[in-house]
Amino acid sequence: MRITFLGTGTSQGVPVIACNCEVCMSDNPKDNRLRTSILVQKENTTIVIDTGPDFRQQMLRANVQHLDAVVFTHEHKDHIAGLDDVRAFNFKQKSVLPIYATSEVQSALIREFHYAFSEYKYPGVPELKLHTIDDTPFTIGDINLIPISVWHYKMPVKAFRIDNFAYITDANKIDALELEKIKGAEIIVLDALRKEKHISHYNLEEAVELLKILKPKKAYLIHISHLMGKHEDVQKDLPNFIKLAYDGLVLDTLSF
């Protein structure tokens, strides 16, 4: 399995518009972060988890030629706003694109992209087929996903376990039964917004403490704000098994 970090930034991305802080002005490419999303590839299947506002740019940058499905974690705009651009795959693949989402996320998609779900569609709109997910494991091609329910303050969000890999974005609380689904994963990707405490995201200290409990072989932090600090400065103070993810990072989980 191959994982590509399409984006690792929080809702504003990094650099932030009109911000002149040292992170936003950094010339290190690892300090430039599009909105959070990953590409998951197995031998016969390619999926994306979330389509944020940068989806078009991310697909072009990663040279994605085929897409089998989109899986959504939750309905916030920085995770759904780029859905319209999947129509390029409709055109190339000459097929409807499956969308896997909870009923709450589906309601937001229908509201935000009403023209794609109307009875009389304008030519060229995205062609989408909704599949409802809950806590039940599901399969897309040769990718098996186990949904994990986490809390983004009071909003339920879906994280996912795929083989030895767990992906958790937009969270600041995970109930004990859901943590059991994560335990044993060799690679864990986890939300860590900034150093200061936040109402709906893990901060850096909280994320590190949780990862010390879960004890993966490798861990990667995502959904990072410019308030976290410069990539290299933060990285040098982290435990050896924890890395700040960065845009374009590729993991081959078979190597762990």
Stockholm file with secondary structure:
# STOCKHOLM 1.0

chainA/1-256         MRITFLGTGTSQGVPVIACNCEVCMSDNPKDNRLRTSILVQKENTTIVIDTGPDFRQQMLRANVQHLDAVVFTHEHKDHIAGLDDVRAFNFKQKSVLPIYATSEVQSALIREFHYAFSEYKYPGVPELKLHTIDDTPFTIGDINLIPISVWHYKMPVKAFRIDNFAYITDANKIDALELEKIKGAEIIVLDALRKEKHISHYNLEEAVELLKILKPKKAYLIHISHLMGKHEDVQKDLPNFIKLAYDGLVLDTLSF
#=GR chainA/1-256 SS CEEEEEECBCTTCBSCTTCCSTTTTCCCGGGCBCBCEEEEECSSCEEEECCCTTHHHHHHHTTCCCCCEEECSCCCHHHHTTGGGGHHHHHHHTSCEEEEECHHHHHHHHHHTHHHHSSSCCTTCCCEEEEECSSSCEEETTEEEEEEEEEETTEEEEEEEETTEEEECSCSBCCHHHHHHHTTCSEEEEECCCSSCCSSSCCHHHHHHHHHHHCCSEEEEESBCGGGCCHHHHHTTSCTTEEECCTTCEEEGGGC
#=GC SS_cons         CEEEEEECBCTTCBSCTTCCSTTTTCCCGGGCBCBCEEEEECSSCEEEECCCTTHHHHHHHTTCCCCCEEECSCCCHHHHTTGGGGHHHHHHHTSCEEEEECHHHHHHHHHHTHHHHSSSCCTTCCCEEEEECSSSCEEETTEEEEEEEEEETTEEEEEEEETTEEEECSCSBCCHHHHHHHTTCSEEEEECCCSSCCSSSCCHHHHHHHHHHHCCSEEEEESBCGGGCCHHHHHTTSCTTEEECCTTCEEEGGGC
//
